[in-house]
Amino acid sequence: MQKPDSLIFDMDGTLWDAVDTYTESWNLIFKKLHIDRQIAREQLVERIGWDGNKVMQAVLPEFDEEKRKEIYNDVNCIRRQLLPINGGILYEGVLEGLKQLSSKYQLFILSNCARDIIRLFINWADIDDYITDEIAYGVNCMPKHHNMKLLMDTHRLRTPVYIGDTSGDGDQSRQAGIPFVFVSYGFGKTDDYDIKFDDFKSLTDYFMEL
């Protein structure tokens, strides 16, 4: 792999696991709106990495588009309240790894989450000093490949790579024309990658030695 000038990270399944908090946010809204159901962690894990519109269709199939958006907005409002308190589980090696990598590369976070969620994660993990910029699907409702190119244009990145944990991350990286780095410890599986790591320390060591 050509030496990159920047590393763009997916968030969920790549840097941390906050699925329990996400699950709670859905179930609190179901209860508040008297929707007779509960969603399990396993059901959300299957949908990690999907954009908001696709998630809404899968979780709320019986509602029309306007009502889905209304419910989803409520879920994300609760989520924004819960994340600073409950947070998630930072994967082993991420904190020290980002610190090291930021000394050599510009680091970015790009996720299919709602607006402000990445910022809440950055604040919770106390990694603001290491991250150059971030962008979420909720900012412009555009797919990851579009937002990869947006970061590339905004920051004049020449040789970025995208680091994620799902086949969808790989597909979006290909559409953006950049290499895909797969981390196997996350939520997804794929054989379509340029390089694979089984833990964050191995990833850090590799890019620090390039």
BELSULDA-V401915 format. One record per pair of residues at least 12 apart in sequence whose ideal C-beta (glycine too) atoms are under 8 Angstrom apart, sorted by the first residue. I is the first residue (numbers start at 1). J is the second residue. D is the distance in Angstrom with one decimal. If there is no record, write none. Layout:
i=[I/I]
j=[J/J]
d=[D/D]
This chain:
i=[1/1/1/1/1/2/2/3/3/4/4/4/4/4/4/4/5/5/5/5/5/5/6/6/6/6/6/6/6/6/6/6/7/7/7/7/7/7/7/7/7/8/8/8/8/8/8/8/8/8/8/8/9/9/9/9/9/9/9/10/10/10/10/10/10/10/10/10/10/10/11/11/11/11/11/11/12/12/12/12/12/12/13/13/13/13/13/13/13/13/13/14/14/14/14/14/14/15/15/15/15/15/15/16/16/16/16/16/16/16/17/17/17/18/18/18/18/18/18/19/19/19/19/19/20/20/20/21/21/21/21/21/21/22/22/23/23/23/23/24/24/25/25/25/25/25/26/26/26/26/27/28/29/29/29/29/32/33/33/35/39/43/45/47/48/48/48/49/49/49/49/49/49/49/49/50/50/51/51/51/51/52/52/52/52/52/52/52/53/55/56/56/56/56/60/76/76/76/76/79/79/80/80/80/83/83/83/83/84/84/84/87/87/88/88/90/91/91/92/92/92/93/93/93/93/94/94/95/95/96/97/97/97/97/98/98/98/99/100/100/101/101/101/101/102/102/102/104/104/105/106/106/106/107/107/107/108/108/108/108/108/108/108/108/109/109/109/109/109/110/110/110/110/110/110/110/110/111/111/111/112/112/112/113/113/113/114/114/114/115/115/115/116/116/117/117/118/118/118/119/122/132/133/133/133/135/135/135/143/143/144/144/144/144/144/144/145/145/145/145/148/148/148/148/148/148/149/152/152/160/161/161/161/161/161/161/162/162/162/162/162/163/163/163/164/164/164/164/164/165/165/165/165/165/165/165/166/166/166/166/167/167/167/167/168/169/169/169/170/170/170/170/171/174/179/179/180/180/180/181/181/181/181/181/181/182/182/182/183/183/183/183/183/184/184/184/185/185/185]
j=[161/179/194/195/210/159/179/159/210/105/159/160/161/179/207/210/105/106/157/158/159/160/105/106/107/108/132/155/157/159/160/161/101/105/106/107/108/160/161/163/207/107/108/109/110/148/151/160/161/162/163/178/107/108/109/110/162/163/164/49/109/110/111/162/163/164/165/166/169/186/109/111/113/117/118/121/48/49/111/113/186/187/48/49/164/165/166/183/186/187/188/91/163/164/165/183/186/90/91/94/109/121/125/88/89/90/91/94/121/125/88/89/91/83/86/87/88/89/121/41/44/45/48/88/41/86/88/79/82/83/86/87/88/44/79/39/40/41/44/82/86/75/76/78/79/82/39/44/59/75/39/78/71/74/75/78/74/71/74/71/59/59/187/59/166/187/188/112/164/165/166/168/169/187/188/112/168/112/137/141/143/72/112/113/114/137/138/141/141/72/68/69/71/72/72/114/115/117/138/114/117/116/117/120/117/120/121/124/120/123/124/124/125/121/124/125/185/200/199/200/201/199/200/201/204/125/200/125/127/204/200/201/203/204/127/130/131/130/204/208/130/204/207/208/129/130/131/207/208/207/132/155/157/130/131/132/131/132/133/134/135/151/155/160/121/122/131/134/135/134/135/136/144/147/148/151/162/134/136/137/136/137/144/136/137/138/136/137/138/136/138/139/136/138/136/138/134/135/136/134/134/155/151/154/155/147/150/151/172/175/162/168/169/172/173/176/172/173/175/176/160/162/172/173/176/178/176/176/178/178/173/178/179/180/181/194/176/178/179/180/181/181/183/203/180/181/182/183/186/182/183/184/185/186/187/188/186/187/188/190/188/189/190/192/188/182/188/190/182/190/192/193/192/192/194/195/192/193/194/193/194/195/196/197/203/195/196/197/196/197/198/200/203/196/197/198/198/199/200]
d=[7.4/5.9/5.8/5.9/7.9/5.8/7.8/7.1/4.8/6.7/4.8/5.8/4.7/7.6/7.5/7.8/6.9/7.0/6.1/5.5/4.9/6.8/5.5/4.2/7.2/6.6/7.7/7.2/4.8/7.5/4.3/7.8/6.3/5.1/7.6/5.4/7.2/7.1/6.1/6.1/6.7/8.0/4.4/7.5/5.3/6.4/6.3/5.4/7.0/4.9/6.8/8.0/6.9/6.8/5.2/7.3/8.0/5.0/7.6/7.2/7.8/6.8/6.1/7.3/6.4/3.6/6.3/7.8/5.6/8.0/5.5/4.0/6.7/7.9/6.1/6.1/5.0/6.8/6.5/7.1/7.9/7.2/5.5/6.8/7.5/3.9/6.9/7.7/3.2/4.0/6.7/7.8/6.1/5.6/5.1/5.6/5.7/7.0/6.5/5.4/7.3/7.4/7.6/4.5/6.1/4.9/6.2/7.1/6.7/7.1/5.4/4.6/7.2/6.8/7.9/6.8/2.9/7.6/7.5/5.4/5.4/5.8/6.8/7.6/6.3/7.4/7.3/7.0/5.2/6.0/4.5/7.0/5.9/5.6/6.5/6.1/7.1/5.0/5.5/6.2/7.2/5.2/7.5/4.5/4.0/5.8/4.8/7.3/7.2/5.6/6.2/5.4/6.4/4.9/4.9/6.0/7.4/6.8/7.4/7.9/6.7/7.9/5.4/7.5/7.4/4.6/7.7/6.0/7.4/7.5/4.4/5.3/6.6/7.0/6.6/6.3/7.5/4.6/5.0/7.7/6.8/6.3/7.1/7.9/6.3/6.0/6.5/7.5/7.4/7.5/4.1/7.0/7.7/5.1/7.5/4.2/7.9/7.4/7.6/7.2/6.9/5.9/7.2/6.4/7.0/4.5/7.1/6.4/6.1/7.0/6.1/4.7/7.9/7.8/7.8/5.8/6.6/5.6/6.8/6.5/7.4/6.2/3.6/4.1/6.5/7.7/5.1/6.9/7.0/7.6/4.9/6.5/6.8/3.7/5.5/4.5/7.6/5.9/5.6/5.8/7.5/6.0/6.0/6.9/7.3/3.8/7.7/7.3/6.4/6.9/4.5/6.6/7.2/5.7/5.4/5.9/6.9/5.8/5.4/6.4/7.7/5.5/7.7/7.7/7.6/7.2/6.0/4.2/7.9/7.0/5.5/7.7/6.2/5.5/6.4/6.6/7.3/7.9/5.4/7.0/7.4/4.3/6.5/5.0/6.5/6.4/6.5/7.5/3.8/5.8/3.7/5.5/7.7/7.6/6.2/7.3/4.4/7.7/5.2/6.9/6.9/6.8/6.5/7.3/6.6/4.9/6.5/6.3/6.3/7.8/7.8/7.8/7.1/3.8/8.0/7.6/4.5/7.4/3.7/4.2/7.3/6.2/6.9/7.2/3.9/6.4/5.6/7.7/7.9/5.5/7.8/6.0/4.5/7.2/5.3/7.5/7.2/5.8/7.4/5.7/6.9/4.3/6.5/7.2/7.1/7.6/7.0/7.2/7.6/7.0/5.1/7.6/7.4/2.5/5.7/5.1/7.1/6.6/3.2/6.8/5.9/7.1/3.9/6.6/7.4/7.7/7.5/8.0/6.8/5.2/4.7/5.9/7.9/7.9/4.2/7.6/7.3/5.1/5.5/6.8/6.5/5.5/7.6/7.1/7.1/7.4/4.6/7.5/7.6/5.4/7.7/7.2/6.7/5.9/7.1/5.1/6.3/6.2/7.9]
